[in-house]
């Protein structure tokens, strides 16, 4: 299974993004969190983003 296959359980968070406005809001929240809380000395950006995806 590839990373961007529909059956990939890691992408299930996308099911809640039902329209363009929801997608933009999600991206805005993630971007804001990166600016405010991301510390590259303690974690990778990939770990940080997946924590947001899993825990909001």
N, CA, C, O and CB atoms as a CASP TS submission, in Angstrom:
PFRMAT TS
TARGET T0000
AUTHOR 0000-0000-0000
METHOD Language model
MODEL 1
PARENT N/A
ATOM      1  N   UNK     1       0.860  -1.178   0.000  1.00  0.00           N
ATOM      2  CA  UNK     1       0.000   0.000   0.000  1.00  0.00           C
ATOM      3  C   UNK     1       0.900   1.232   0.000  1.00  0.00           C
ATOM      4  O   UNK     1       1.856   1.308   0.772  1.00  0.00           O
ATOM      5  CB  UNK     1      -0.975   0.003   1.235  1.00  0.00           C
ATOM      6  N   UNK     2       0.595   2.187  -0.859  1.00  0.00           N
ATOM      7  CA  UNK     2       1.334   3.431  -0.930  1.00  0.00           C
ATOM      8  C   UNK     2       0.869   4.422   0.119  1.00  0.00           C
ATOM      9  O   UNK     2      -0.182   4.242   0.735  1.00  0.00           O
ATOM     10  CB  UNK     2       1.205   4.035  -2.301  1.00  0.00           C
ATOM     11  N   UNK     3       1.644   5.454   0.317  1.00  0.00           N
ATOM     12  CA  UNK     3       1.323   6.464   1.332  1.00  0.00           C
ATOM     13  C   UNK     3      -0.006   7.160   1.081  1.00  0.00           C
ATOM     14  O   UNK     3      -0.690   7.536   2.033  1.00  0.00           O
ATOM     15  CB  UNK     3       2.419   7.495   1.392  1.00  0.00           C
ATOM     16  N   UNK     4      -0.383   7.338  -0.176  1.00  0.00           N
ATOM     17  CA  UNK     4      -1.565   8.129  -0.485  1.00  0.00           C
ATOM     18  C   UNK     4      -2.713   7.294  -1.035  1.00  0.00           C
ATOM     19  O   UNK     4      -3.514   7.777  -1.835  1.00  0.00           O
ATOM     20  CB  UNK     4      -1.211   9.201  -1.468  1.00  0.00           C
ATOM     21  N   UNK     5      -2.787   6.053  -0.607  1.00  0.00           N
ATOM     22  CA  UNK     5      -3.895   5.180  -0.975  1.00  0.00           C
ATOM     23  C   UNK     5      -5.088   5.475  -0.063  1.00  0.00           C
ATOM     24  O   UNK     5      -4.900   5.831   1.100  1.00  0.00           O
ATOM     25  CB  UNK     5      -3.478   3.680  -0.881  1.00  0.00           C
ATOM     26  N   UNK     6      -6.285   5.333  -0.565  1.00  0.00           N
ATOM     27  CA  UNK     6      -7.502   5.589   0.227  1.00  0.00           C
ATOM     28  C   UNK     6      -7.569   4.735   1.486  1.00  0.00           C
ATOM     29  O   UNK     6      -8.106   5.175   2.503  1.00  0.00           O
ATOM     30  CB  UNK     6      -8.740   5.334  -0.619  1.00  0.00           C
ATOM     31  N   UNK     7      -7.031   3.524   1.433  1.00  0.00           N
ATOM     32  CA  UNK     7      -7.113   2.597   2.566  1.00  0.00           C
ATOM     33  C   UNK     7      -6.049   2.859   3.632  1.00  0.00           C
ATOM     34  O   UNK     7      -6.019   2.153   4.640  1.00  0.00           O
ATOM     35  CB  UNK     7      -6.987   1.174   2.071  1.00  0.00           C
ATOM     36  N   UNK     8      -5.188   3.836   3.444  1.00  0.00           N
ATOM     37  CA  UNK     8      -4.137   4.131   4.414  1.00  0.00           C
ATOM     38  C   UNK     8      -4.780   4.713   5.677  1.00  0.00           C
ATOM     39  O   UNK     8      -5.346   5.806   5.627  1.00  0.00           O
ATOM     40  CB  UNK     8      -3.079   5.121   3.814  1.00  0.00           C
ATOM     41  N   UNK     9      -4.703   4.000   6.810  1.00  0.00           N
ATOM     42  CA  UNK     9      -5.347   4.481   8.040  1.00  0.00           C
ATOM     43  C   UNK     9      -4.733   5.780   8.572  1.00  0.00           C
ATOM     44  O   UNK     9      -5.387   6.500   9.327  1.00  0.00           O
ATOM     45  CB  UNK     9      -5.263   3.412   9.110  1.00  0.00           C
ATOM     46  N   UNK    10      -3.515   6.085   8.199  1.00  0.00           N
ATOM     47  CA  UNK    10      -2.875   7.320   8.656  1.00  0.00           C
ATOM     48  C   UNK    10      -3.520   8.561   8.052  1.00  0.00           C
ATOM     49  O   UNK    10      -3.318   9.674   8.537  1.00  0.00           O
ATOM     50  CB  UNK    10      -1.398   7.297   8.316  1.00  0.00           C
ATOM     51  N   UNK    11      -4.291   8.364   6.999  1.00  0.00           N
ATOM     52  CA  UNK    11      -4.944   9.496   6.340  1.00  0.00           C
ATOM     53  C   UNK    11      -6.415   9.642   6.731  1.00  0.00           C
ATOM     54  O   UNK    11      -7.133  10.450   6.143  1.00  0.00           O
ATOM     55  CB  UNK    11      -4.834   9.348   4.840  1.00  0.00           C
ATOM     56  N   UNK    12      -6.860   8.877   7.705  1.00  0.00           N
ATOM     57  CA  UNK    12      -8.278   8.923   8.088  1.00  0.00           C
ATOM     58  C   UNK    12      -8.698  10.285   8.635  1.00  0.00           C
ATOM     59  O   UNK    12      -9.886  10.608   8.621  1.00  0.00           O
ATOM     60  CB  UNK    12      -8.566   7.856   9.124  1.00  0.00           C
ATOM     61  N   UNK    13      -7.742  11.093   9.118  1.00  0.00           N
ATOM     62  CA  UNK    13      -8.084  12.432   9.601  1.00  0.00           C
ATOM     63  C   UNK    13      -8.666  13.291   8.481  1.00  0.00           C
ATOM     64  O   UNK    13      -9.365  14.266   8.757  1.00  0.00           O
ATOM     65  CB  UNK    13      -6.849  13.115  10.198  1.00  0.00           C
ATOM     66  N   UNK    14      -8.395  12.952   7.246  1.00  0.00           N
ATOM     67  CA  UNK    14      -8.923  13.712   6.105  1.00  0.00           C
ATOM     68  C   UNK    14     -10.433  13.530   5.945  1.00  0.00           C
ATOM     69  O   UNK    14     -11.093  14.357   5.317  1.00  0.00           O
ATOM     70  CB  UNK    14      -8.214  13.289   4.819  1.00  0.00           C
ATOM     71  N   UNK    15     -10.976  12.462   6.503  1.00  0.00           N
ATOM     72  CA  UNK    15     -12.416  12.212   6.391  1.00  0.00           C
ATOM     73  C   UNK    15     -13.233  13.335   7.029  1.00  0.00           C
ATOM     74  O   UNK    15     -14.357  13.602   6.606  1.00  0.00           O
ATOM     75  CB  UNK    15     -12.772  10.873   7.044  1.00  0.00           C
ATOM     76  N   UNK    16     -12.677  13.990   8.038  1.00  0.00           N
ATOM     77  CA  UNK    16     -13.394  15.061   8.710  1.00  0.00           C
ATOM     78  C   UNK    16     -13.327  16.395   7.995  1.00  0.00           C
ATOM     79  O   UNK    16     -13.996  17.349   8.393  1.00  0.00           O
ATOM     80  CB  UNK    16     -12.868  15.221  10.078  1.00  0.00           C
ATOM     81  N   UNK    17     -12.529  16.474   6.947  1.00  0.00           N
ATOM     82  CA  UNK    17     -12.390  17.716   6.189  1.00  0.00           C
ATOM     83  C   UNK    17     -13.323  17.637   4.989  1.00  0.00           C
ATOM     84  O   UNK    17     -12.953  17.165   3.914  1.00  0.00           O
ATOM     85  CB  UNK    17     -10.902  17.955   5.737  1.00  0.00           C
ATOM     86  N   UNK    18     -14.539  18.110   5.206  1.00  0.00           N
ATOM     87  CA  UNK    18     -15.593  17.861   4.221  1.00  0.00           C
ATOM     88  C   UNK    18     -15.712  18.907   3.131  1.00  0.00           C
ATOM     89  O   UNK    18     -16.395  18.687   2.131  1.00  0.00           O
ATOM     90  CB  UNK    18     -16.886  17.756   4.910  1.00  0.00           C
ATOM     91  N   UNK    19     -15.047  20.054   3.315  1.00  0.00           N
ATOM     92  CA  UNK    19     -15.124  21.077   2.267  1.00  0.00           C
ATOM     93  C   UNK    19     -13.851  21.919   2.292  1.00  0.00           C
ATOM     94  O   UNK    19     -12.986  21.734   3.148  1.00  0.00           O
ATOM     95  CB  UNK    19     -16.385  21.980   2.457  1.00  0.00           C
ATOM     96  N   UNK    20     -13.752  22.828   1.356  1.00  0.00           N
ATOM     97  CA  UNK    20     -12.548  23.639   1.220  1.00  0.00           C
ATOM     98  C   UNK    20     -12.297  24.505   2.457  1.00  0.00           C
ATOM     99  O   UNK    20     -11.151  24.696   2.864  1.00  0.00           O
ATOM    100  CB  UNK    20     -12.652  24.519  -0.017  1.00  0.00           C
ATOM    101  N   UNK    21     -13.356  25.019   3.042  1.00  0.00           N
ATOM    102  CA  UNK    21     -13.204  25.850   4.240  1.00  0.00           C
ATOM    103  C   UNK    21     -12.601  25.040   5.382  1.00  0.00           C
ATOM    104  O   UNK    21     -11.721  25.536   6.085  1.00  0.00           O
ATOM    105  CB  UNK    21     -14.564  26.440   4.667  1.00  0.00           C
ATOM    106  N   UNK    22     -13.049  23.821   5.578  1.00  0.00           N
ATOM    107  CA  UNK    22     -12.515  22.957   6.634  1.00  0.00           C
ATOM    108  C   UNK    22     -11.044  22.645   6.399  1.00  0.00           C
ATOM    109  O   UNK    22     -10.263  22.587   7.348  1.00  0.00           O
ATOM    110  CB  UNK    22     -13.317  21.657   6.719  1.00  0.00           C
ATOM    111  N   UNK    23     -10.666  22.444   5.153  1.00  0.00           N
ATOM    112  CA  UNK    23      -9.262  22.179   4.816  1.00  0.00           C
ATOM    113  C   UNK    23      -8.403  23.390   5.167  1.00  0.00           C
ATOM    114  O   UNK    23      -7.338  23.246   5.768  1.00  0.00           O
ATOM    115  CB  UNK    23      -9.113  21.830   3.310  1.00  0.00           C
ATOM    116  N   UNK    24      -8.861  24.576   4.795  1.00  0.00           N
ATOM    117  CA  UNK    24      -8.108  25.802   5.098  1.00  0.00           C
ATOM    118  C   UNK    24      -7.995  26.023   6.602  1.00  0.00           C
ATOM    119  O   UNK    24      -6.942  26.437   7.086  1.00  0.00           O
ATOM    120  CB  UNK    24      -8.777  27.021   4.440  1.00  0.00           C
ATOM    121  N   UNK    25      -9.059  25.754   7.343  1.00  0.00           N
ATOM    122  CA  UNK    25      -9.017  25.912   8.795  1.00  0.00           C
ATOM    123  C   UNK    25      -8.027  24.937   9.421  1.00  0.00           C
ATOM    124  O   UNK    25      -7.286  25.303  10.333  1.00  0.00           O
ATOM    125  CB  UNK    25     -10.412  25.707   9.395  1.00  0.00           C
ATOM    126  N   UNK    26      -8.012  23.725   8.945  1.00  0.00           N
ATOM    127  CA  UNK    26      -7.083  22.713   9.455  1.00  0.00           C
ATOM    128  C   UNK    26      -5.641  23.145   9.209  1.00  0.00           C
ATOM    129  O   UNK    26      -4.799  23.074  10.103  1.00  0.00           O
ATOM    130  CB  UNK    26      -7.352  21.343   8.793  1.00  0.00           C
ATOM    131  N   UNK    27      -5.372  23.590   7.994  1.00  0.00           N
ATOM    132  CA  UNK    27      -4.020  24.040   7.641  1.00  0.00           C
ATOM    133  C   UNK    27      -3.630  25.260   8.465  1.00  0.00           C
ATOM    134  O   UNK    27      -2.490  25.353   8.922  1.00  0.00           O
ATOM    135  CB  UNK    27      -3.931  24.367   6.136  1.00  0.00           C
ATOM    136  N   UNK    28      -4.545  26.187   8.662  1.00  0.00           N
ATOM    137  CA  UNK    28      -4.262  27.374   9.475  1.00  0.00           C
ATOM    138  C   UNK    28      -3.922  26.999  10.917  1.00  0.00           C
ATOM    139  O   UNK    28      -2.984  27.549  11.495  1.00  0.00           O
ATOM    140  CB  UNK    28      -5.459  28.327   9.455  1.00  0.00           C
ATOM    141  N   UNK    29      -4.674  26.072  11.496  1.00  0.00           N
ATOM    142  CA  UNK    29      -4.394  25.640  12.872  1.00  0.00           C
ATOM    143  C   UNK    29      -3.038  24.950  12.969  1.00  0.00           C
ATOM    144  O   UNK    29      -2.274  25.198  13.902  1.00  0.00           O
ATOM    145  CB  UNK    29      -5.498  24.697  13.372  1.00  0.00           C
ATOM    146  N   UNK    30      -2.744  24.086  12.007  1.00  0.00           N
ATOM    147  CA  UNK    30      -1.459  23.388  12.001  1.00  0.00           C
ATOM    148  C   UNK    30      -0.310  24.374  11.841  1.00  0.00           C
ATOM    149  O   UNK    30       0.698  24.277  12.542  1.00  0.00           O
ATOM    150  CB  UNK    30      -1.418  22.343  10.877  1.00  0.00           C
ATOM    151  N   UNK    31      -0.457  25.314  10.930  1.00  0.00           N
ATOM    152  CA  UNK    31       0.589  26.323  10.705  1.00  0.00           C
ATOM    153  C   UNK    31       0.811  27.145  11.966  1.00  0.00           C
ATOM    154  O   UNK    31       1.952  27.407  12.347  1.00  0.00           O
ATOM    155  CB  UNK    31       0.213  27.250   9.525  1.00  0.00           C
ATOM    156  N   UNK    32      -0.259  27.544  12.603  1.00  0.00           N
ATOM    157  CA  UNK    32      -0.156  28.319  13.831  1.00  0.00           C
ATOM    158  C   UNK    32       0.563  27.525  14.913  1.00  0.00           C
ATOM    159  O   UNK    32       1.413  28.062  15.624  1.00  0.00           O
ATOM    160  CB  UNK    32      -1.542  28.738  14.316  1.00  0.00           C
ATOM    161  N   UNK    33       0.228  26.273  15.032  1.00  0.00           N
ATOM    162  CA  UNK    33       0.876  25.433  16.042  1.00  0.00           C
ATOM    163  C   UNK    33       2.366  25.283  15.753  1.00  0.00           C
ATOM    164  O   UNK    33       3.179  25.308  16.677  1.00  0.00           O
ATOM    165  CB  UNK    33       0.207  24.051  16.100  1.00  0.00           C
ATOM    166  N   UNK    34       2.731  25.128  14.490  1.00  0.00           N
ATOM    167  CA  UNK    34       4.150  25.020  14.129  1.00  0.00           C
ATOM    168  C   UNK    34       4.893  26.286  14.533  1.00  0.00           C
ATOM    169  O   UNK    34       5.972  26.221  15.122  1.00  0.00           O
ATOM    170  CB  UNK    34       4.313  24.765  12.612  1.00  0.00           C
ATOM    171  N   UNK    35       4.313  27.430  14.216  1.00  0.00           N
ATOM    172  CA  UNK    35       4.960  28.710  14.535  1.00  0.00           C
ATOM    173  C   UNK    35       5.102  28.884  16.046  1.00  0.00           C
ATOM    174  O   UNK    35       6.135  29.356  16.522  1.00  0.00           O
ATOM    175  CB  UNK    35       4.156  29.885  13.940  1.00  0.00           C
ATOM    176  N   UNK    36       4.078  28.508  16.794  1.00  0.00           N
ATOM    177  CA  UNK    36       4.068  28.761  18.235  1.00  0.00           C
ATOM    178  C   UNK    36       4.808  27.705  19.061  1.00  0.00           C
ATOM    179  O   UNK    36       5.399  28.044  20.087  1.00  0.00           O
ATOM    180  CB  UNK    36       2.654  28.849  18.710  1.00  0.00           C
ATOM    181  N   UNK    37       4.792  26.438  18.643  1.00  0.00           N
ATOM    182  CA  UNK    37       5.248  25.376  19.531  1.00  0.00           C
ATOM    183  C   UNK    37       6.370  24.490  18.999  1.00  0.00           C
ATOM    184  O   UNK    37       7.007  23.788  19.785  1.00  0.00           O
ATOM    185  CB  UNK    37       4.113  24.529  19.865  1.00  0.00           C
ATOM    186  N   UNK    38       6.627  24.496  17.725  1.00  0.00           N
ATOM    187  CA  UNK    38       7.613  23.562  17.173  1.00  0.00           C
ATOM    188  C   UNK    38       9.020  23.942  17.621  1.00  0.00           C
ATOM    189  O   UNK    38       9.444  25.088  17.473  1.00  0.00           O
ATOM    190  CB  UNK    38       7.533  23.536  15.633  1.00  0.00           C
ATOM    191  N   UNK    39       9.734  22.966  18.168  1.00  0.00           N
ATOM    192  CA  UNK    39      11.104  23.158  18.612  1.00  0.00           C
ATOM    193  C   UNK    39      11.980  22.083  17.945  1.00  0.00           C
ATOM    194  O   UNK    39      11.975  20.929  18.372  1.00  0.00           O
ATOM    195  CB  UNK    39      11.206  23.090  20.181  1.00  0.00           C
ATOM    196  N   UNK    40      12.719  22.459  16.913  1.00  0.00           N
ATOM    197  CA  UNK    40      13.499  21.468  16.165  1.00  0.00           C
ATOM    198  C   UNK    40      14.604  20.804  16.991  1.00  0.00           C
ATOM    199  O   UNK    40      15.155  19.783  16.578  1.00  0.00           O
ATOM    200  CB  UNK    40      14.112  22.121  14.956  1.00  0.00           C
ATOM    201  N   UNK    41      14.926  21.363  18.134  1.00  0.00           N
ATOM    202  CA  UNK    41      15.942  20.735  18.984  1.00  0.00           C
ATOM    203  C   UNK    41      15.400  19.494  19.688  1.00  0.00           C
ATOM    204  O   UNK    41      16.177  18.639  20.115  1.00  0.00           O
ATOM    205  CB  UNK    41      16.456  21.734  20.018  1.00  0.00           C
ATOM    206  N   UNK    42      14.069  19.384  19.816  1.00  0.00           N
ATOM    207  CA  UNK    42      13.479  18.280  20.567  1.00  0.00           C
ATOM    208  C   UNK    42      12.769  17.251  19.699  1.00  0.00           C
ATOM    209  O   UNK    42      12.587  16.111  20.129  1.00  0.00           O
ATOM    210  CB  UNK    42      12.518  18.819  21.565  1.00  0.00           C
ATOM    211  N   UNK    43      12.364  17.625  18.488  1.00  0.00           N
ATOM    212  CA  UNK    43      11.650  16.682  17.638  1.00  0.00           C
ATOM    213  C   UNK    43      11.762  17.091  16.177  1.00  0.00           C
ATOM    214  O   UNK    43      12.067  18.238  15.852  1.00  0.00           O
ATOM    215  CB  UNK    43      10.180  16.589  18.054  1.00  0.00           C
ATOM    216  N   UNK    44      11.507  16.122  15.309  1.00  0.00           N
ATOM    217  CA  UNK    44      11.512  16.425  13.879  1.00  0.00           C
ATOM    218  C   UNK    44      10.164  17.043  13.503  1.00  0.00           C
ATOM    219  O   UNK    44       9.176  16.873  14.218  1.00  0.00           O
ATOM    220  CB  UNK    44      11.795  15.139  13.031  1.00  0.00           C
ATOM    221  N   UNK    45      10.131  17.749  12.393  1.00  0.00           N
ATOM    222  CA  UNK    45       8.881  18.332  11.921  1.00  0.00           C
ATOM    223  C   UNK    45       7.871  17.231  11.616  1.00  0.00           C
ATOM    224  O   UNK    45       6.678  17.394  11.868  1.00  0.00           O
ATOM    225  CB  UNK    45       9.124  19.203  10.674  1.00  0.00           C
ATOM    226  N   UNK    46       8.338  16.132  11.083  1.00  0.00           N
ATOM    227  CA  UNK    46       7.450  15.003  10.784  1.00  0.00           C
ATOM    228  C   UNK    46       6.779  14.493  12.059  1.00  0.00           C
ATOM    229  O   UNK    46       5.571  14.257  12.061  1.00  0.00           O
ATOM    230  CB  UNK    46       8.235  13.861  10.104  1.00  0.00           C
ATOM    231  N   UNK    47       7.541  14.319  13.146  1.00  0.00           N
ATOM    232  CA  UNK    47       6.964  13.884  14.417  1.00  0.00           C
ATOM    233  C   UNK    47       5.952  14.905  14.928  1.00  0.00           C
ATOM    234  O   UNK    47       4.886  14.538  15.423  1.00  0.00           O
ATOM    235  CB  UNK    47       8.070  13.663  15.463  1.00  0.00           C
ATOM    236  N   UNK    48       6.284  16.161  14.809  1.00  0.00           N
ATOM    237  CA  UNK    48       5.412  17.235  15.280  1.00  0.00           C
ATOM    238  C   UNK    48       4.078  17.223  14.542  1.00  0.00           C
ATOM    239  O   UNK    48       3.018  17.322  15.159  1.00  0.00           O
ATOM    240  CB  UNK    48       6.097  18.592  15.106  1.00  0.00           C
ATOM    241  N   UNK    49       4.140  17.102  13.220  1.00  0.00           N
ATOM    242  CA  UNK    49       2.918  17.102  12.408  1.00  0.00           C
ATOM    243  C   UNK    49       2.074  15.874  12.722  1.00  0.00           C
ATOM    244  O   UNK    49       0.857  15.994  12.868  1.00  0.00           O
ATOM    245  CB  UNK    49       3.261  17.143  10.903  1.00  0.00           C
ATOM    246  N   UNK    50       2.686  14.695  12.831  1.00  0.00           N
ATOM    247  CA  UNK    50       1.910  13.490  13.113  1.00  0.00           C
ATOM    248  C   UNK    50       1.295  13.531  14.499  1.00  0.00           C
ATOM    249  O   UNK    50       0.216  12.978  14.708  1.00  0.00           O
ATOM    250  CB  UNK    50       2.783  12.257  12.974  1.00  0.00           C
ATOM    251  N   UNK    51       1.960  14.175  15.454  1.00  0.00           N
ATOM    252  CA  UNK    51       1.345  14.360  16.761  1.00  0.00           C
ATOM    253  C   UNK    51       0.088  15.208  16.634  1.00  0.00           C
ATOM    254  O   UNK    51      -0.925  14.917  17.270  1.00  0.00           O
ATOM    255  CB  UNK    51       2.335  15.009  17.740  1.00  0.00           C
ATOM    256  N   UNK    52       0.146  16.253  15.817  1.00  0.00           N
ATOM    257  CA  UNK    52      -1.036  17.102  15.600  1.00  0.00           C
ATOM    258  C   UNK    52      -2.143  16.304  14.919  1.00  0.00           C
ATOM    259  O   UNK    52      -3.310  16.415  15.295  1.00  0.00           O
ATOM    260  CB  UNK    52      -0.672  18.344  14.747  1.00  0.00           C
ATOM    261  N   UNK    53      -1.787  15.512  13.933  1.00  0.00           N
ATOM    262  CA  UNK    53      -2.791  14.717  13.219  1.00  0.00           C
ATOM    263  C   UNK    53      -3.477  13.744  14.181  1.00  0.00           C
ATOM    264  O   UNK    53      -4.696  13.578  14.140  1.00  0.00           O
ATOM    265  CB  UNK    53      -2.140  13.943  12.042  1.00  0.00           C
ATOM    266  N   UNK    54      -2.691  13.107  15.040  1.00  0.00           N
ATOM    267  CA  UNK    54      -3.236  12.101  15.948  1.00  0.00           C
ATOM    268  C   UNK    54      -3.962  12.707  17.151  1.00  0.00           C
ATOM    269  O   UNK    54      -4.964  12.158  17.610  1.00  0.00           O
ATOM    270  CB  UNK    54      -2.128  11.204  16.430  1.00  0.00           C
ATOM    271  N   UNK    55      -3.465  13.824  17.660  1.00  0.00           N
ATOM    272  CA  UNK    55      -3.983  14.357  18.922  1.00  0.00           C
ATOM    273  C   UNK    55      -4.679  15.712  18.813  1.00  0.00           C
ATOM    274  O   UNK    55      -5.269  16.199  19.777  1.00  0.00           O
ATOM    275  CB  UNK    55      -2.870  14.473  19.890  1.00  0.00           C
ATOM    276  N   UNK    56      -4.602  16.303  17.639  1.00  0.00           N
ATOM    277  CA  UNK    56      -5.255  17.587  17.439  1.00  0.00           C
ATOM    278  C   UNK    56      -4.597  18.770  18.084  1.00  0.00           C
ATOM    279  O   UNK    56      -5.088  19.892  17.962  1.00  0.00           O
ATOM    280  CB  UNK    56      -6.602  17.507  17.918  1.00  0.00           C
TER
END
